[in-house]
Amino acid sequence: MAIIVQHTLTGNYYLLLATGGGADQKLMPSRLLKNLLPAMVTVCDRQGNIFGFPATEVMVTEIDGQSPSDLLPEPEVIPPPEVAERQVTSETEVEVCDDDNNEEWI
């Protein structure tokens, strides 16, 4: 399976070789450190040179000769739930505290 990706910063096209977490799992035992490092992808160019990019910098353009939009169904659009409108009346209660003038708490 050939997956073609485009580097969004340069516009260059590459073959996707692998995806990963950006760090060797054995070297980074801390979950906090794993979350700080970006997810990485490994790609190669026409000459076979291997590069690593943050996953946020690449976009899949082709999978086995087909675009992702040809392979995936249209997303189902789900309308937001209707929210009942609140009616504001002149009888809205306002809570008043007797200690509002007391500035000792500041």
C-alpha positions in Angstrom: 0.0 0.0 0.0 1.5 3.3 -1.1 0.5 6.4 0.9 1.6 9.8 -0.6 1.8 12.7 1.8 2.5 16.4 1.2 4.6 18.4 3.6 2.4 21.4 4.2 5.3 23.8 4.9 7.3 23.1 1.7 4.8 21.5 -0.7 7.1 18.6 -1.3 5.6 15.1 -1.7 6.8 12.0 0.1 6.0 8.3 0.7 4.7 7.6 4.2 6.8 4.9 5.8 5.7 4.9 9.4 4.0 6.8 12.2 5.2 7.0 15.8 5.0 8.9 19.1 8.1 10.9 18.6 10.1 9.1 21.2 11.4 5.6 22.0 8.9 4.1 24.5 11.8 2.6 26.5 13.7 5.9 26.7 10.7 8.0 27.8 8.9 6.3 30.7 7.1 9.4 31.8 3.7 10.1 30.3 4.2 13.8 30.8 7.4 13.7 28.6 5.6 11.7 25.9 2.8 14.2 25.8 5.3 17.1 25.3 6.9 15.6 22.2 5.0 15.8 18.9 3.7 12.7 17.1 6.1 12.0 14.3 5.9 10.4 10.8 8.7 8.9 8.8 8.7 9.6 5.1 11.1 9.2 2.2 11.7 11.1 -1.0 12.2 9.9 -4.6 15.8 9.1 -3.9 15.0 7.1 -0.8 16.3 9.7 1.7 14.4 9.2 5.0 13.0 12.2 6.9 11.0 12.7 10.0 8.3 15.3 10.3 5.8 16.2 13.0 2.4 14.7 12.0 0.8 18.1 12.0 3.0 19.1 9.1 1.9 16.5 6.6 -1.3 15.8 4.8 -2.3 12.6 3.1 -3.0 13.2 -0.6 -3.2 9.7 -2.1 -3.6 6.1 -1.0 -3.0 3.5 -3.6 -3.7 6.0 -6.4 -7.0 7.3 -4.9 -7.6 10.4 -2.9 -8.9 10.1 0.7 -12.2 11.7 -0.3 -12.7 8.9 -2.8 -12.2 6.3 -0.1 -14.1 7.8 2.8 -17.8 8.4 2.9 -19.2 11.9 3.2 -19.4 12.9 6.9 -22.8 12.7 8.4 -23.9 16.2 9.4 -25.6 16.1 12.7 -27.5 19.3 13.5 -27.0 20.7 17.0 -29.7 20.0 19.5 -32.3 22.6 19.9 -32.1 24.7 23.0 -35.2 25.9 24.7 -35.2 29.7 24.9 -35.2 31.1 28.3 -37.9 33.7 29.0 -36.8 36.7 30.9 -39.5 38.2 33.0 -39.5 41.3 35.2 -39.9 39.1 38.2 -36.3 37.8 38.0 -34.9 37.5 41.5 -31.6 39.0 42.4 -29.8 37.9 45.5 -28.4 40.7 47.6 -25.8 40.1 50.3 -25.8 42.3 53.4 -22.0 42.1 53.5 -21.4 43.8 50.2 -20.0 46.9 51.8 -17.6 44.9 54.0 -14.1 45.2 52.4 -12.3 43.1 55.0 -12.2 40.0 52.8 -10.1 41.8 50.2 
